[in-house]
Amino acid sequence: MKIYKIFSITIWIAVLVLIFHPGVRAEILNRVVAQVNDDVITLYELDNRIKEVTGYEPDELKLKDKKRYIETRRQVLELLVDEKIAFEKIRELGIEITPGEIDEAIERIKESNQLTQEDLIARLKEQDVSLKSYRAEIKRQLERNKLINYEVKSKIVIREEELKDYYANNKDKFRLIAKVHLATIFLKKEDPSNQEETIALLRKAEDIVFRLKKGEDFGEMAKKFSQGPGAEEGGDLGIFKTSQLDPDLLKVLKDMIPGDVTRPIIRPAGIQIVKLLERQDSIVKPFEEVREAIFEILYKEKVNKRYSSWLKELREKAYTKIIF
């Protein structure tokens, strides 16, 4: 019994050493999970990328959704294998990205998103991403872009017929949504159940419409009489998709042209007068107007397709081994 007790204590000491010894922990984290030619992917790389992709620590994701964890782990590992193969080609071609190019790329991102340096750092902090990691990711993207330029883009050709075919088959993508810009004068009822008040307000509204048709300014009349939204801005309600309007108002606006004013419209809470300021009907933009946009769409599709095909060819020639 004494011998068994000593043996048990010895086992527990060994377990504690394995758990808390820094060297052992580092060895576990740096365990190789895949080999790609002469390069390797470690568990540390895999776990870091899973966190970047999902926002969760791998162990946390595993507890939350084991099935998703397994699938995510597989997909991320495949991604890392592709990156290693692409990076090997980047080194072979002598592609280099300077710190200045990374700075320029980050400045473009900040400018397009209207961010200051402080804003960018704050957003990265929210996502638990260091500036160093962010710069490394930008560097990877720039390297990939240069690789694509070198190996893929120069071989892509888009014919005029392809552009026209895409336009003919995807016209709804280039359809302008029907919109109207409206202004209103709203006369509010103090007591919705009071018929005499309703009649008095209706007469007042008809007088306002009469004065508007005589040439008085709608904005000034709205500031003077309206008790509804946008009164201080001359009754301007803003721009609406026609699908957002109630059917009754839509019928009234159907045959109106910009500048027209409706007759008084009786609402449960008052009387409304509406002016149509602008109208944009639902039309398909002409081909020439969207030609460049179509070119960009087809170009990106072909680049991604050709890059995937090219990467697949490289992968077939490479030595890869997944080690779990």
Buried (B, 14 or more C-beta within 10 A) or exposed (E): EEEEEEEEEEEEEEEEEEEEEEEEEEEEBEEEBBBBEEEBBBBBBBBBBBBBEBEBEBEEBBEEEEEEBEEBBEEBBBEBBBBBBBBBBBEEEEBEBEEEBBEEBBEEEBEEEEBEEEEBBEEBEEEEBEEEBBBEEBBBEBBBBBBBEEBBBEEEEBEEEBBEEBBEEEEEBBEEEBBBBBBBBBBBBEEEEEEEBBEBBBEBBBEBBEBBEEEEEBBEBBBEBBEBEBBEEBBBBEEBEBEEBEEEBBEBBEEBEEEBBBEBBEBEEBBBBBBBBEBBEEEBBEBEEBBEEBBEBBEEEBBEEBBEEBBEEBBEEBEBEEEE
